[in-house]
Amino acid sequence: MIKSVLDHLSIQCEDLTASSTFYDKVLAPLGGGRVMDFGQVIGYGLEGKPEFWLGPLVSSGPNRESHIAFIAKDRASVRAFFDAAVSLGAPVLNEPRLWPEYHENYYGAFVRDPNGNNVEAVCHNAE
């Protein structure tokens, strides 16, 4: 049974080194990590399957903001993601909290990555 409409997502990075440092650290509390590294293209995921890719900026013009939400197994993982991002100097968009306007158990935190993207960790489970 398919549980998602996405197979993988790739973003372009102006500074691939800064971006990979950021994602190495913030995805670790969520159980994710670097599973493929081709130098200029890096894949992150779980159990060897890359689902999130970083690559060099190849389009002309500035990057446009994307919103990327990563699944967290529990609220502690959301907080650990947030703490990891803040420790790297990521701008805080929204601290970890419940978002009842989405649903009663939606718990998320939002930061800005080195490319200006709105990056979130979210848990949908009750605590």
C-alpha positions in Angstrom: 0.0 0.0 0.0 1.3 3.4 -0.9 1.5 5.8 2.1 2.7 9.0 0.4 2.4 10.8 -2.9 6.1 11.7 -2.8 8.9 9.3 -3.8 11.6 11.9 -3.3 12.3 15.7 -3.3 15.3 17.6 -4.4 16.3 21.2 -3.6 19.0 23.4 -5.1 21.6 24.8 -2.7 23.7 27.9 -3.2 26.2 26.6 -0.6 26.1 22.8 -0.6 28.6 22.5 2.2 26.5 24.7 4.6 23.3 22.9 3.5 24.7 19.4 4.0 26.1 20.4 7.4 22.6 21.7 8.4 20.7 18.6 7.2 23.3 16.2 8.6 22.6 17.6 12.1 18.8 18.3 12.0 17.8 15.0 10.4 19.7 12.9 12.9 17.2 13.4 15.7 14.4 12.3 13.3 16.3 9.1 12.4 17.3 10.3 9.0 20.8 10.7 7.6 23.0 10.8 4.5 22.5 7.6 2.6 24.1 8.6 -0.8 26.8 11.1 -1.5 27.9 11.8 -5.1 29.9 14.9 -4.2 27.7 17.5 -5.7 24.5 15.6 -5.0 23.6 14.2 -1.6 20.7 12.0 -0.7 19.1 11.7 2.8 16.6 9.1 4.0 16.0 6.1 6.2 17.3 2.6 5.8 19.3 3.3 2.6 16.5 4.9 0.6 17.2 8.5 -0.4 14.0 10.6 -0.2 15.4 14.1 0.2 18.2 15.4 -2.1 20.5 18.4 -2.1 22.2 19.6 -5.2 24.0 22.6 -6.5 22.2 25.8 -7.6 21.8 25.4 -11.4 18.8 27.6 -12.1 19.3 31.3 -12.9 18.0 33.8 -10.4 17.6 33.4 -6.7 16.1 30.3 -5.0 12.4 30.6 -4.2 11.4 29.5 -0.7 10.1 26.0 -0.4 8.3 24.5 2.6 9.7 21.1 3.6 8.2 19.1 6.4 10.0 16.0 7.9 8.2 13.4 9.9 9.1 13.0 13.6 8.2 9.9 15.5 7.4 11.9 18.7 7.4 15.4 20.1 10.8 15.0 21.7 12.2 14.4 18.2 10.6 17.7 17.0 12.2 19.5 19.9 15.6 17.8 19.2 15.3 18.8 15.5 14.6 22.4 16.5 17.5 22.5 19.0 19.9 21.1 16.4 18.8 23.8 13.9 19.1 26.6 16.4 22.5 25.4 17.5 23.6 25.9 13.9 22.2 29.4 13.9 19.1 28.7 11.9 16.5 31.5 12.1 13.5 30.4 14.1 10.2 30.7 12.3 8.0 29.0 15.0 9.2 27.2 18.1 7.9 23.7 18.9 4.2 23.8 19.8 0.8 22.3 19.1 -1.0 23.6 16.0 -4.7 22.8 16.7 -5.8 24.7 13.6 -4.3 21.7 11.6 -5.6 19.0 14.0 -5.5 18.4 17.7 -2.2 16.4 17.8 -0.3 18.4 15.2 3.0 19.3 16.9 5.6 21.1 14.8 8.6 23.4 14.8 9.7 25.6 11.9 13.2 27.0 11.0 14.9 28.5 8.0 17.6 26.4 6.3 20.8 27.9 4.8 19.0 28.4 1.5 16.1 30.3 3.0 13.6 27.4 2.9 11.0 27.0 5.6 11.8 23.6 7.1 9.6 21.8 9.6 9.7 18.8 11.8 6.2 17.5 12.6 4.6 14.8 14.8 1.0 13.8 14.4 0.8 11.6 17.4 -0.6 12.4 20.8 2.1 12.7 23.5 
